[in-house]
Structures are given as structure tokens and as C-alpha cells.
């Protein structure tokens, strides 16, 4: 039996006991740097919005970004 690549489910009816389903994670180049940059922008935006709209303090945007 063939295992189809790209499906959400594994074929559990595989008769060949030498076939082991695996998952592969691909880390794209520079994704860590882009993620860190985006977090810094979100932190700055949350501080700015809380400063401009003080009534937003109950939402605690800074904590939301930190989580």
C-alpha cells in the first residue's frame, strides 16, 4: 500500500509493517527573526494604544502580547 503525502489522516490499513508514518516540520529561513520583530511591534503597539486610550487598561494588552 502507498502512503499519500499531504493528507490530514494516516492510512491505518497499511499492511507493510516496515512503513512507519512520520511528521516532518519545516522551519523556514529567518522565521525566528521575523517572529521576534513582529512581537516587538505588537508590544510597542499595545503600549501605544494603552497610552492613547487609557480606558483599555482593563484589557491589559501588554499582558496579552506577553502570553
N, CA, C and O atoms as a printed pandas DataFrame, in Angstrom:
     atom_number atom_name residue_name chain_id  residue_number  x_coord  y_coord  z_coord
0              1         N          UNK        A               1    0.833   -1.194    0.000
1              2        CA          UNK        A               1    0.000    0.000    0.000
2              3         C          UNK        A               1    0.871    1.248    0.000
3              4         O          UNK        A               1    1.964    1.260    0.566
4              5         N          UNK        A               2    0.374    2.287   -0.637
5              6        CA          UNK        A               2    1.102    3.559   -0.686
6              7         C          UNK        A               2    0.579    4.494    0.390
7              8         O          UNK        A               2   -0.611    4.486    0.709
8              9         N          UNK        A               3    1.456    5.286    0.938
9             10        CA          UNK        A               3    1.065    6.329    1.872
10            11         C          UNK        A               3    1.015    7.621    1.086
11            12         O          UNK        A               3    2.006    7.999    0.460
12            13         N          UNK        A               4   -0.113    8.305    1.105
13            14        CA          UNK        A               4   -0.284    9.522    0.336
14            15         C          UNK        A               4    0.236   10.710    1.133
15            16         O          UNK        A               4   -0.149   10.901    2.286
16            17         N          UNK        A               5    1.092   11.494    0.536
17            18        CA          UNK        A               5    1.659   12.671    1.182
18            19         C          UNK        A               5    0.683   13.827    1.056
19            20         O          UNK        A               5    0.091   14.034   -0.003
20            21         N          UNK        A               6    0.513   14.590    2.151
21            22        CA          UNK        A               6   -0.327   15.779    2.096
22            23         C          UNK        A               6   -1.711   15.577    2.660
23            24         O          UNK        A               6   -2.477   16.539    2.735
24            25         N          UNK        A               7   -2.069   14.374    3.061
25            26        CA          UNK        A               7   -3.378   14.154    3.654
26            27         C          UNK        A               7   -3.314   14.431    5.144
27            28         O          UNK        A               7   -2.249   14.338    5.753
28            29         N          UNK        A               8   -4.454   14.771    5.733
29            30        CA          UNK        A               8   -4.505   15.049    7.166
30            31         C          UNK        A               8   -4.489   13.784    8.002
31            32         O          UNK        A               8   -4.100   13.816    9.169
32            33         N          UNK        A               9   -4.905   12.679    7.423
33            34        CA          UNK        A               9   -5.000   11.426    8.172
34            35         C          UNK        A               9   -3.995   10.418    7.626
35            36         O          UNK        A               9   -3.675   10.422    6.437
36            37         N          UNK        A              10   -3.509    9.564    8.501
37            38        CA          UNK        A              10   -2.617    8.488    8.062
38            39         C          UNK        A              10   -3.452    7.294    7.641
39            40         O          UNK        A              10   -4.552    7.084    8.152
40            41         N          UNK        A              11   -2.934    6.525    6.720
41            42        CA          UNK        A              11   -3.605    5.296    6.295
42            43         C          UNK        A              11   -3.295    4.224    7.336
43            44         O          UNK        A              11   -2.175    3.716    7.388
44            45         N          UNK        A              12   -4.275    3.879    8.163
45            46        CA          UNK        A              12   -4.056    2.911    9.240
46            47         C          UNK        A              12   -4.159    1.472    8.755
47            48         O          UNK        A              12   -3.901    0.538    9.515
48            49         N          UNK        A              13   -4.530    1.292    7.510
49            50        CA          UNK        A              13   -4.673   -0.060    6.975
50            51         C          UNK        A              13   -3.428   -0.493    6.206
51            52         O          UNK        A              13   -3.513   -1.357    5.333
52            53         N          UNK        A              14   -2.291    0.085    6.513
53            54        CA          UNK        A              14   -1.053   -0.282    5.825
54            55         C          UNK        A              14   -0.658   -1.685    6.257
55            56         O          UNK        A              14   -0.519   -1.955    7.450
56            57         N          UNK        A              15   -0.478   -2.576    5.290
57            58        CA          UNK        A              15   -0.147   -3.962    5.601
58            59         C          UNK        A              15    1.344   -4.172    5.793
59            60         O          UNK        A              15    1.751   -5.096    6.497
60            61         N          UNK        A              16    2.153   -3.342    5.189
61            62        CA          UNK        A              16    3.600   -3.479    5.294
62            63         C          UNK        A              16    4.047   -2.968    6.663
63            64         O          UNK        A              16    3.884   -1.785    6.962
64            65         N          UNK        A              17    4.604   -3.839    7.491
65            66        CA          UNK        A              17    4.995   -3.456    8.848
66            67         C          UNK        A              17    6.283   -2.639    8.858
67            68         O          UNK        A              17    6.668   -2.121    9.906
68            69         N          UNK        A              18    6.954   -2.513    7.718
69            70        CA          UNK        A              18    8.176   -1.715    7.645
70            71         C          UNK        A              18    7.897   -0.236    7.403
71            72         O          UNK        A              18    8.820    0.578    7.420
72            73         N          UNK        A              19    6.635    0.119    7.177
73            74        CA          UNK        A              19    6.266    1.509    6.907
74            75         C          UNK        A              19    5.843    2.161    8.213
75            76         O          UNK        A              19    4.941    1.677    8.897
76            77         N          UNK        A              20    6.496    3.254    8.552
77            78        CA          UNK        A              20    6.173    3.988    9.772
78            79         C          UNK        A              20    5.759    5.404    9.376
79            80         O          UNK        A              20    6.547    6.118    8.757
80            81         N          UNK        A              21    4.543    5.823    9.718
81            82        CA          UNK        A              21    4.129    7.196    9.393
82            83         C          UNK        A              21    4.928    8.189   10.241
83            84         O          UNK        A              21    5.134    7.979   11.436
84            85         N          UNK        A              22    5.367    9.259    9.606
85            86        CA          UNK        A              22    6.139   10.285   10.303
86            87         C          UNK        A              22    5.598   11.664    9.948
87            88         O          UNK        A              22    4.916   11.840    8.938
88            89         N          UNK        A              23    5.913   12.635   10.795
89            90        CA          UNK        A              23    5.587   14.026   10.511
90            91         C          UNK        A              23    6.894   14.793   10.384
91            92         O          UNK        A              23    7.840   14.561   11.137
92            93         N          UNK        A              24    6.934   15.699    9.435
93            94        CA          UNK        A              24    8.140   16.486    9.205
94            95         C          UNK        A              24    7.809   17.955    9.412
95            96         O          UNK        A              24    6.861   18.476    8.824
96            97         N          UNK        A              25    8.599   18.623   10.255
97            98        CA          UNK        A              25    8.419   20.045   10.500
98            99         C          UNK        A              25    9.486   20.793    9.709
99           100         O          UNK        A              25   10.675   20.492    9.811
100          101         N          UNK        A              26    9.050   21.764    8.927
101          102        CA          UNK        A              26    9.971   22.551    8.126
102          103         C          UNK        A              26   10.048   23.944    8.728
103          104         O          UNK        A              26    9.032   24.627    8.859
104          105         N          UNK        A              27   11.241   24.360    9.090
105          106        CA          UNK        A              27   11.454   25.695    9.621
106          107         C          UNK        A              27   11.993   26.561    8.491
107          108         O          UNK        A              27   13.092   26.335    7.985
108          109         N          UNK        A              28   11.214   27.538    8.113
109          110        CA          UNK        A              28   11.607   28.394    7.004
110          111         C          UNK        A              28   12.729   29.336    7.430
111          112         O          UNK        A              28   12.806   29.723    8.596
112          113         N          UNK        A              29   13.582   29.699    6.509
113          114        CA          UNK        A              29   14.701   30.590    6.832
114          115         C          UNK        A              29   14.203   31.923    7.396
115          116         O          UNK        A              29   13.219   32.483    6.914
116          117         N          UNK        A              30   14.872   32.402    8.388
117          118        CA          UNK        A              30   14.629   33.715    9.002
118          119         C          UNK        A              30   13.272   33.834    9.679
119          120         O          UNK        A              30   12.849   34.949    9.982
120          121         N          UNK        A              31   12.569   32.732    9.929
121          122        CA          UNK        A              31   11.262   32.823   10.574
122          123         C          UNK        A              31   11.411   33.289   12.020
123          124         O          UNK        A              31   10.550   34.007   12.530
124          125         N          UNK        A              32   12.490   32.890   12.680
125          126        CA          UNK        A              32   12.712   33.310   14.070
126          127         C          UNK        A              32   12.874   34.830   14.146
127          128         O          UNK        A              32   12.292   35.476   15.017
128          129         N          UNK        A              33   13.668   35.397   13.231
129          130        CA          UNK        A              33   13.874   36.846   13.222
130          131         C          UNK        A              33   12.574   37.586   12.927
131          132         O          UNK        A              33   12.278   38.600   13.560
132          133         N          UNK        A              34   11.801   37.086   11.975
133          134        CA          UNK        A              34   10.526   37.722   11.635
134          135         C          UNK        A              34    9.562   37.656   12.813
135          136         O          UNK        A              34    8.842   38.618   13.082
136          137         N          UNK        A              35    9.545   36.534   13.511
137          138        CA          UNK        A              35    8.662   36.374   14.663
138          139         C          UNK        A              35    9.056   37.341   15.776
139          140         O          UNK        A              35    8.190   37.983   16.370
140          141         N          UNK        A              36   10.353   37.451   16.066
141          142        CA          UNK        A              36   10.821   38.370   17.101
142          143         C          UNK        A              36   10.490   39.823   16.740
143          144         O          UNK        A              36   10.091   40.607   17.601
144          145         N          UNK        A              37   10.659   40.171   15.467
145          146        CA          UNK        A              37   10.325   41.525   15.013
146          147         C          UNK        A              37    8.842   41.805   15.198
147          148         O          UNK        A              37    8.464   42.873   15.677
148          149         N          UNK        A              38    8.003   40.846   14.819
149          150        CA          UNK        A              38    6.561   41.020   14.955
150          151         C          UNK        A              38    6.145   41.169   16.416
151          152         O          UNK        A              38    5.261   41.964   16.733
152          153         N          UNK        A              39    6.777   40.411   17.303
153          154        CA          UNK        A              39    6.468   40.545   18.736
154          155         C          UNK        A              39    6.846   41.929   19.255
155          156         O          UNK        A              39    6.096   42.528   20.026
156          157         N          UNK        A              40    7.995   42.436   18.840
157          158        CA          UNK        A              40    8.399   43.782   19.262
158          159         C          UNK        A              40    7.405   44.828   18.781
159          160         O          UNK        A              40    7.060   45.749   19.521
160          161         N          UNK        A              41    6.944   44.687   17.541
161          162        CA          UNK        A              41    5.950   45.624   17.007
162          163         C          UNK        A              41    4.634   45.538   17.774
163          164         O          UNK        A              41    4.014   46.562   18.065
164          165         N          UNK        A              42    4.208   44.324   18.101
165          166        CA          UNK        A              42    2.959   44.149   18.853
166          167         C          UNK        A              42    3.078   44.740   20.256
167          168         O          UNK        A              42    2.127   45.345   20.752
168          169         N          UNK        A              43    4.244   44.570   20.905
169          170        CA          UNK        A              43    4.458   45.143   22.236
170          171         C          UNK        A              43    4.396   46.661   22.180
171          172         O          UNK        A              43    3.768   47.295   23.027
172          173         N          UNK        A              44    5.046   47.235   21.187
173          174        CA          UNK        A              44    5.036   48.696   21.039
174          175         C          UNK        A              44    3.614   49.194   20.765
175          176         O          UNK        A              44    3.184   50.194   21.340
176          177         N          UNK        A              45    2.901   48.512   19.903
177          178        CA          UNK        A              45    1.527   48.909   19.580
178          179         C          UNK        A              45    0.625   48.801   20.804
179          180         O          UNK        A              45   -0.235   49.657   21.013
180          181         N          UNK        A              46    0.807   47.761   21.616
181          182        CA          UNK        A              46   -0.042   47.604   22.801
182          183         C          UNK        A              46    0.231   48.714   23.809
183          184         O          UNK        A              46   -0.702   49.233   24.422
184          185         N          UNK        A              47    1.501   49.087   23.989
185          186        CA          UNK        A              47    1.832   50.193   24.900
186          187         C          UNK        A              47    1.261   51.508   24.382
187          188         O          UNK        A              47    0.706   52.295   25.149
188          189         N          UNK        A              48    1.399   51.743   23.075
189          190        CA          UNK        A              48    0.896   52.971   22.470
190          191         C          UNK        A              48   -0.624   53.064   22.603
191          192         O          UNK        A              48   -1.155   54.103   22.995
192          193         N          UNK        A              49   -1.320   51.976   22.276
193          194        CA          UNK        A              49   -2.783   52.003   22.351
194          195         C          UNK        A              49   -3.278   52.201   23.777
195          196         O          UNK        A              49   -4.273   52.891   24.000
196          197         N          UNK        A              50   -2.593   51.601   24.741
197          198        CA          UNK        A              50   -2.981   51.773   26.136
198          199         C          UNK        A              50   -2.724   53.219   26.582
199          200         O          UNK        A              50   -3.473   53.765   27.392
200          201         N          UNK        A              51   -1.665   53.830   26.052
201          202        CA          UNK        A              51   -1.368   55.228   26.381
202          203         C          UNK        A              51   -2.408   56.162   25.761
203          204         O          UNK        A              51   -2.894   57.078   26.425
204          205         N          UNK        A              52   -2.750   55.935   24.492
205          206        CA          UNK        A              52   -3.689   56.803   23.778
206          207         C          UNK        A              52   -5.124   56.598   24.278
207          208         O          UNK        A              52   -5.898   57.550   24.373
208          209         N          UNK        A              53   -5.468   55.350   24.596
209          210        CA          UNK        A              53   -6.812   55.024   25.076
210          211         C          UNK        A              53   -6.714   54.417   26.475
211          212         O          UNK        A              53   -6.741   53.195   26.620
212          213         N          UNK        A              54   -6.601   55.254   27.503
213          214        CA          UNK        A              54   -6.394   54.751   28.868
214          215         C          UNK        A              54   -7.490   53.788   29.341
215          216         O          UNK        A              54   -7.240   52.944   30.202
216          217         N          UNK        A              55   -8.672   53.906   28.796
217          218        CA          UNK        A              55   -9.765   53.011   29.212
218          219         C          UNK        A              55   -9.500   51.562   28.799
219          220         O          UNK        A              55  -10.184   50.650   29.264
220          221         N          UNK        A              56   -8.521   51.348   27.937
221          222        CA          UNK        A              56   -8.170   49.987   27.522
222          223         C          UNK        A              56   -7.326   49.252   28.563
223          224         O          UNK        A              56   -6.993   48.082   28.376
224          225         N          UNK        A              57   -6.979   49.934   29.660
225          226        CA          UNK        A              57   -6.114   49.295   30.660
226          227         C          UNK        A              57   -6.720   48.008   31.205
227          228         O          UNK        A              57   -5.985   47.099   31.590
228          229         N          UNK        A              58   -8.048   47.916   31.245
229          230        CA          UNK        A              58   -8.696   46.706   31.769
230          231         C          UNK        A              58   -8.483   45.503   30.847
231          232         O          UNK        A              58   -8.565   44.358   31.292
232          233         N          UNK        A              59   -8.210   45.760   29.568
233          234        CA          UNK        A              59   -7.946   44.665   28.626
234          235         C          UNK        A              59   -6.533   44.118   28.849
235          236         O          UNK        A              59   -6.270   42.940   28.607
236          237         N          UNK        A              60   -5.628   44.985   29.310
237          238        CA          UNK        A              60   -4.231   44.643   29.566
238          239         C          UNK        A              60   -3.571   44.056   28.310
239          240         O          UNK        A              60   -3.156   42.897   28.276
240          241         N          UNK        A              61   -3.497   44.895   27.298
241          242        CA          UNK        A              61   -2.921   44.474   26.015
242          243         C          UNK        A              61   -1.482   43.999   26.163
243          244         O          UNK        A              61   -1.057   43.067   25.481
244          245         N          UNK        A              62   -0.731   44.644   27.059
245          246        CA          UNK        A              62    0.663   44.243   27.240
246          247         C          UNK        A              62    0.764   42.778   27.677
247          248         O          UNK        A              62    1.597   42.026   27.171
248          249         N          UNK        A              63   -0.088   42.387   28.617
249          250        CA          UNK        A              63   -0.070   41.014   29.090
250          251         C          UNK        A              63   -0.519   40.051   27.987
251          252         O          UNK        A              63    0.017   38.950   27.861
252          253         N          UNK        A              64   -1.497   40.472   27.196
253          254        CA          UNK        A              64   -1.960   39.621   26.093
254          255         C          UNK        A              64   -0.816   39.321   25.125
255          256         O          UNK        A              64   -0.669   38.190   24.664
256          257         N          UNK        A              65   -0.015   40.330   24.822
257          258        CA          UNK        A              65    1.114   40.138   23.902
258          259         C          UNK        A              65    2.166   39.239   24.551
259          260         O          UNK        A              65    2.745   38.382   23.884
260          261         N          UNK        A              66    2.416   39.431   25.844
261          262        CA          UNK        A              66    3.422   38.635   26.537
262          263         C          UNK        A              66    3.054   37.148   26.563
263          264         O          UNK        A              66    3.928   36.284   26.485
264          265         N          UNK        A              67    1.774   36.862   26.672
265          266        CA          UNK        A              67    1.342   35.458   26.723
266          267         C          UNK        A              67    1.482   34.846   25.362
267          268         O          UNK        A              67    1.173   33.669   25.180
